[in-house]
Amino acid sequence: VSVYVEVDGGRVEAFVRDRGRGFDPAAVDGDRQGIARSIVGRMARQGGRARVLSAPGEGTEVSVEVARARGPEEAE
């Protein structure tokens, strides 16, 4: 597993990659909503985005991107 996080201006983007078995996202049963609700939906509710890229035998990559929260020292 590798993890990479990048802060660019007002955005934070994180990637988690593995070289595991992978899976076919199109073949996931409709009642299995963990990725859609827990990852993609949660990021969308916060104004961000999430992507899950995977293929059998190719591993999986999850990327998330969201606006960076401003600290008190950065308040306008």
Secondary structure, DSSP 8 states (H G I E B T S, - for coil): -EEEEEEETTEEEEEEEE-S----GGGS-TT--IIIIIIIIHHHHTT-EEEEEE-TTS-EEEEEEEE----GGG--
